[in-house]
Amino acid sequence: MKRREIFITLFILFSFSAASQKNNSVPLPLNSRLELFVDSFLIESVNNLELRIQVPVDRGSVLKFDKPWEGPFSAYSTIIKDGPVYRLYYRGLATTKGEATNEEVTCYAESTDGINWTKPNLRLFNVMDTRDNNIVLAASKPASHNFSPFIDNNPNQSSGKYKALGGLTEGLVAFVSDDGIHWNRLQDKPVLTGEPFDSQNISFWSESERCYVCYFRKWIEKEGKLIRSVGRSTSVDFIEWTKPVPMDFGNTPLKSFIPIRQVHITELRISISQQRPGSSPVNKSSQRNRQKD
């Protein structure tokens, strides 16, 4: 009798396992989503085919940080596609001694094709004894250190089409703008605190989560080593934010931070993907030309 019970149990387990394998072979529904084939997760099998990373082609410099208020320490560029216009925001800084001071400014440039850029003479701030400049934010330390704007797609937003976060250890300060040029603080005190925020802090309205999300560099101490990772916080109104939490990367091991020599950005460059037969070149990404210290 016991043998029969054992046989029945094994048969049920085998059937369940087979059914599970069959279910796993069912194609995943993509619907109208665009999926990037970075690995074989969505691919069942291939024949005489391989995944190959597209090799970008350097097309040279498209924008030089050559103004007196810009210089080799310009950084944290953010490009926003706003209708027919590309809006570029970046930190202007001529010397390292000016970091986290009012020597840091937020500069602006625009383009209709991502290749030919202009720096409009905005005349908003007097910097280095002149108003003839392309500066959209000044005298707002340390917000200009890593000022990172975005277009607010929140359907219920009531203050400004454009929003931004910027700041350092004291916390991130929230800014709003109706035109992407004239910026105002939402409030004097920082809206998000608890981290160094010593890099570019990326925020946006998450349509799927129905809230604002901010991603930032987070330092984690593990076994006496400093680990560079990513943290996350959310908000429903862009003012009150949740406590920062570290991202979970599953079984991917965290690696300790390895110091490297400082790099200085001298110009904005553009890379074009290799042209496919019968197609036109596609603008894949913009990258910075870096010069070692």
C-alpha positions as CSV (number, residue, x, y, z in Angstrom):
1,M,0.0,0.0,0.0
2,K,2.8,2.3,0.9
3,R,4.5,1.6,-2.5
4,R,1.3,2.6,-4.3
5,E,1.1,5.9,-2.3
6,I,4.7,6.7,-3.1
7,F,4.1,5.9,-6.8
8,I,1.0,8.1,-7.0
9,T,2.9,11.0,-5.2
10,L,5.8,10.8,-7.6
11,F,3.4,10.7,-10.6
12,I,1.6,13.8,-9.4
13,L,4.9,15.7,-8.9
14,F,6.2,14.7,-12.3
15,S,2.9,15.8,-13.9
16,F,3.1,19.1,-12.1
17,S,6.7,19.6,-13.2
18,A,5.9,18.8,-16.8
19,A,2.9,21.2,-16.8
20,S,5.1,24.0,-15.3
21,Q,7.7,23.5,-18.1
22,K,5.0,23.7,-20.7
23,N,3.6,26.9,-19.2
24,N,7.0,28.4,-19.2
25,S,7.3,27.7,-22.9
26,V,4.3,29.8,-23.7
27,P,5.3,33.0,-25.5
28,L,5.4,36.1,-23.3
29,P,2.8,38.7,-24.3
30,L,4.5,41.9,-25.4
31,N,1.4,43.6,-26.7
32,S,2.4,47.1,-27.9
33,R,5.5,47.3,-25.7
34,L,8.9,47.9,-27.1
35,E,11.5,45.5,-25.7
36,L,15.3,45.7,-26.0
37,F,17.0,42.4,-26.7
38,V,19.9,42.8,-24.3
39,D,20.0,39.0,-23.5
40,S,18.2,35.8,-24.4
41,F,15.4,36.2,-21.9
42,L,12.7,36.8,-24.6
43,I,14.3,34.5,-27.1
44,E,13.5,30.8,-27.1
45,S,16.0,29.7,-29.7
46,V,18.2,31.1,-32.5
47,N,19.6,29.7,-35.8
48,N,22.6,31.3,-37.5
49,L,21.9,34.5,-35.5
50,E,23.7,36.3,-32.7
51,L,23.1,39.3,-30.5
52,R,25.6,42.0,-31.3
53,I,26.0,45.4,-29.7
54,Q,25.7,48.3,-32.2
55,V,29.0,50.1,-32.4
56,P,28.6,53.9,-32.2
57,V,30.5,56.2,-34.5
58,D,32.0,59.3,-33.1
59,R,30.9,62.3,-35.3
60,G,32.8,64.9,-33.4
61,S,32.1,67.8,-31.1
62,V,28.7,69.5,-31.3
63,L,28.9,71.8,-28.3
64,K,32.0,73.2,-26.6
65,F,31.9,74.4,-23.0
66,D,34.0,77.5,-23.9
67,K,32.3,80.4,-22.1
68,P,34.1,81.9,-19.1
69,W,31.4,80.7,-16.7
70,E,31.5,77.1,-18.2
71,G,35.0,75.6,-18.6
72,P,36.5,72.2,-18.0
73,F,34.4,71.4,-14.9
74,S,31.1,71.6,-16.7
75,A,29.1,68.5,-16.0
76,Y,25.7,66.7,-15.4
77,S,24.2,67.4,-18.8
78,T,20.5,66.7,-19.2
79,I,18.8,66.7,-22.6
80,I,15.0,67.0,-22.9
81,K,13.1,66.4,-26.1
82,D,10.3,69.1,-25.9
83,G,8.3,69.0,-29.1
84,P,10.5,70.1,-31.9
85,V,13.2,71.4,-29.6
86,Y,16.0,69.6,-27.7
87,R,16.7,71.4,-24.4
88,L,20.1,71.0,-22.8
89,Y,20.9,71.9,-19.2
90,Y,24.4,71.6,-17.7
91,R,26.5,72.8,-14.9
92,G,29.0,75.6,-15.7
93,L,32.1,75.7,-13.5
94,A,35.5,77.0,-14.4
95,T,37.6,75.8,-11.4
96,T,37.4,73.0,-8.9
97,K,37.5,75.5,-6.0
98,G,34.1,76.7,-7.0
99,E,32.3,73.4,-6.3
100,A,29.3,73.7,-4.0
101,T,29.6,77.5,-4.2
102,N,27.8,80.2,-6.1
103,E,30.5,79.9,-8.8
104,E,28.4,77.0,-10.1
105,V,25.7,78.0,-12.5
106,T,23.2,76.2,-14.7
107,C,23.6,76.8,-18.4
108,Y,21.2,76.3,-21.3
109,A,21.5,75.4,-25.0
110,E,18.9,74.3,-27.5
111,S,18.7,72.5,-30.9
112,T,16.2,71.3,-33.4
113,D,18.2,68.3,-34.6
114,G,20.5,67.3,-31.7
115,I,23.6,68.2,-33.8
116,N,23.5,72.0,-34.3
117,W,23.3,73.7,-30.9
118,T,22.9,77.4,-29.9
119,K,23.4,79.1,-26.6
120,P,20.7,81.8,-26.4
121,N,21.6,85.2,-24.8
122,L,19.1,85.1,-22.0
123,R,20.3,88.1,-19.9
124,L,18.7,86.7,-16.7
125,F,21.7,86.8,-14.4
126,N,24.8,89.0,-13.9
127,V,27.7,86.6,-13.8
128,M,31.3,87.6,-14.2
129,D,30.2,91.2,-14.7
130,T,27.9,90.5,-17.7
131,R,24.3,89.6,-18.4
132,D,25.1,88.4,-21.9
133,N,25.1,84.7,-21.1
134,N,23.0,81.5,-21.4
135,I,22.5,81.0,-17.7
136,V,19.1,79.9,-16.3
137,L,20.1,79.5,-12.7
138,A,22.7,81.3,-10.6
139,A,23.4,82.2,-6.9
140,S,21.5,79.1,-5.8
141,K,24.2,77.0,-4.3
142,P,24.4,74.1,-4.2
143,A,21.4,73.4,-6.6
144,S,23.4,74.2,-9.7
145,H,26.0,71.5,-8.8
146,N,23.7,68.9,-10.4
147,F,20.5,70.6,-11.4
148,S,18.5,68.0,-13.3
149,P,15.2,69.0,-14.9
150,F,12.4,67.1,-16.6
151,I,9.0,67.6,-18.2
152,D,6.3,66.9,-15.7
153,N,3.8,64.5,-17.3
154,N,1.6,64.3,-14.2
155,P,-1.9,64.9,-15.6
156,N,-2.9,66.5,-12.3
157,Q,0.1,68.7,-11.8
158,S,-0.8,72.3,-10.9
159,S,2.6,74.1,-10.7
160,G,4.9,74.3,-13.7
161,K,5.3,72.2,-16.8
162,Y,9.0,71.7,-15.9
163,K,10.4,70.5,-12.6
164,A,13.9,69.9,-11.3
165,L,15.9,68.7,-8.3
166,G,19.4,69.9,-7.3
167,G,21.6,69.9,-4.3
168,L,24.1,68.0,-2.2
169,T,24.5,66.7,1.4
170,E,22.0,69.2,2.8
171,G,19.4,67.7,0.5
172,L,17.7,68.2,-2.9
173,V,15.9,71.4,-3.5
174,A,12.8,71.4,-5.8
175,F,12.4,73.9,-8.7
176,V,9.5,74.6,-11.1
177,S,9.2,76.5,-14.4
178,D,6.5,77.2,-16.9
179,D,8.8,77.7,-19.9
180,G,12.0,75.8,-19.0
181,I,14.0,79.0,-18.8
182,H,12.7,80.9,-15.7
183,W,13.0,78.8,-12.6
184,N,11.7,79.2,-9.0
185,R,12.1,77.2,-5.9
186,L,9.0,75.3,-4.7
187,Q,10.1,76.0,-1.1
188,D,13.3,77.2,0.6
189,K,14.2,74.0,2.5
190,P,15.2,70.8,0.7
191,V,12.4,68.3,-0.2
192,L,14.5,65.1,-0.1
193,T,17.2,64.5,2.5
194,G,19.2,61.6,4.0
195,E,21.8,61.0,1.3
196,P,25.0,62.7,0.0
197,F,23.3,63.2,-3.5
198,D,26.8,63.7,-4.8
199,S,26.0,62.8,-8.4
200,Q,23.2,63.4,-11.0
201,N,19.9,62.7,-9.4
202,I,17.3,61.6,-11.9
203,S,13.6,62.4,-11.2
204,F,10.4,62.0,-13.3
205,W,6.7,61.3,-13.2
206,S,6.1,57.6,-13.3
207,E,2.9,56.9,-15.2
208,S,2.7,53.3,-14.1
209,E,3.2,54.1,-10.4
210,R,1.2,57.4,-10.4
211,C,3.9,59.2,-8.5
212,Y,7.2,61.0,-8.8
213,V,10.3,58.9,-8.6
214,C,13.9,59.9,-7.9
215,Y,17.0,57.7,-8.5
216,F,20.3,58.7,-7.0
217,R,23.7,57.3,-6.1
218,K,23.7,55.6,-2.7
219,W,26.8,54.4,-0.7
220,I,26.5,51.1,1.1
221,E,29.0,49.8,3.6
222,K,29.6,46.1,3.3
223,E,32.3,44.1,5.1
224,G,34.3,47.3,5.7
225,K,34.1,48.3,2.1
226,L,32.3,51.2,0.5
227,I,29.9,50.0,-2.2
228,R,28.6,52.3,-4.9
229,S,24.9,51.5,-5.6
230,V,21.6,53.1,-6.4
231,G,18.9,54.4,-4.1
232,R,15.2,55.4,-4.8
233,S,12.5,57.6,-3.3
234,T,9.0,58.5,-4.4
235,S,6.5,61.4,-3.9
236,V,2.9,62.1,-4.9
237,D,3.3,65.9,-4.8
238,F,7.1,66.5,-5.5
239,I,7.4,68.0,-2.0
240,E,6.9,65.1,0.5
241,W,9.3,62.2,-0.3
242,T,9.6,58.7,1.1
243,K,12.7,57.7,3.0
244,P,15.4,56.7,0.5
245,V,15.8,52.9,0.0
246,P,18.5,50.9,-1.8
247,M,17.7,49.2,-5.0
248,D,17.5,45.4,-5.0
249,F,19.5,43.8,-7.9
250,G,18.7,40.2,-7.0
251,N,21.6,37.9,-7.1
252,T,23.9,40.4,-8.8
253,P,26.8,41.0,-6.5
254,L,27.6,44.5,-5.3
255,K,31.2,45.6,-6.1
256,S,33.4,47.8,-4.0
257,F,34.1,51.3,-5.2
258,I,37.5,51.7,-6.9
259,P,38.8,55.3,-6.9
260,I,39.8,56.6,-10.3
261,R,41.5,59.8,-11.4
262,Q,39.1,62.8,-11.8
263,V,37.9,63.5,-15.4
264,H,37.0,66.9,-16.8
265,I,34.4,67.4,-19.4
266,T,35.5,69.8,-22.2
267,E,32.7,69.4,-24.8
268,L,29.6,67.6,-25.7
269,R,30.0,65.0,-28.5
270,I,27.5,63.0,-30.4
271,S,27.6,59.3,-31.6
272,I,25.6,58.0,-34.5
273,S,24.8,54.3,-34.9
274,Q,26.2,52.5,-37.9
275,Q,23.8,52.8,-40.8
276,R,21.8,49.8,-41.8
277,P,21.4,48.9,-45.5
278,G,18.5,50.9,-46.9
279,S,18.0,53.0,-43.8
280,S,19.1,56.5,-42.6
281,P,21.5,57.1,-39.7
282,V,19.8,57.2,-36.3
283,N,20.9,59.4,-33.5
284,K,21.6,56.8,-30.7
285,S,23.2,58.8,-27.9
286,S,25.2,61.8,-26.9
287,Q,28.3,61.4,-25.0
288,R,30.9,63.5,-23.3
289,N,34.5,63.8,-24.4
290,R,36.5,63.5,-21.2
291,Q,40.0,64.8,-20.5
292,K,42.0,63.4,-17.7
293,D,43.2,65.6,-14.9
